[in-house]
C-alpha cells in the first residue's frame, strides 16, 4: 500500500513539475511576443520618422534650388529666348555677262562694245537709288582677276559730290581682251553688280592724232 502512495506522490510531483514548466514556457513565449511587438512598433515609428525627415529635407532642397539666382536666370533665359527668324538667302548670278538687279544697271559699256586703250569714256548707269560713292574694279574676263587702279585707269574708290549717273574713265594700259566692270560697294554698302563683257582694244599704230581722236569718239 505504501508503494502505491509513493507512486501516486511521484505522479503528482511529475504532473506538478510539468504544469509548472508549461506555465513557465507560456510566460516566456508571451514575454518574447511582447518584446517582438514592441520592437516592431519601435521600428515602424523610427522608419516613419526617418522617412518624414528625408521628405522634409528633399522638399526644402527643391524649394531652395528653384529659388536660387542661377536657376532663376536660366528659367528667364529659356522663357524669353525665341527661335531666330529664318531668312532666305539672296541668290546672286555668277554670270559676268548679266547685270544683277540690285537697283543699278550699266548703260555703258554694254555687251559687245569696244573701247580703246588711252581713250576717255563715261561709264554710265541707271539707278533707283541716289549714288554718292562706288567701289569699282576692271576685271579680266579670262582669268577673273582685277586689274589694279594704275593699270586699268579706273579708281577703286569713287566719291561724288552729288547724285551721279556716270563716272569718267581713261582706259589704262592693259592687255587687249575681254573685260567687265564690277561694283562691289554702293554708298558704302556691300554689293555685287557687273557690267556685261566688252572688248578693250589697242589703237592701231601709225595713224594720225586726228584719227585716234575719231576712234575714241566713235566708241563712246
Buried (B, 14 or more C-beta within 10 A) or exposed (E): EEEEEEEEEEEEEEEEEEEEEEEEEEEEEEEEEEEEEEEEEEEEEEEEEEEEEEEEEEEEEEEEEEEEEEEEEEEEEEEEEEEEEEEEEEEEEEEBEBBBEBEBBBEBBEBEBEBBBBBEBEBEBEBEEEBBBBBBBBBBBEEEEBBBBEEBBBBBEBEBEEEBBBBEBEBBEBEEEBBBBBBBBBEEEEBEBBBBBBBBBEEEEEEEEEEBEEBBEEBE
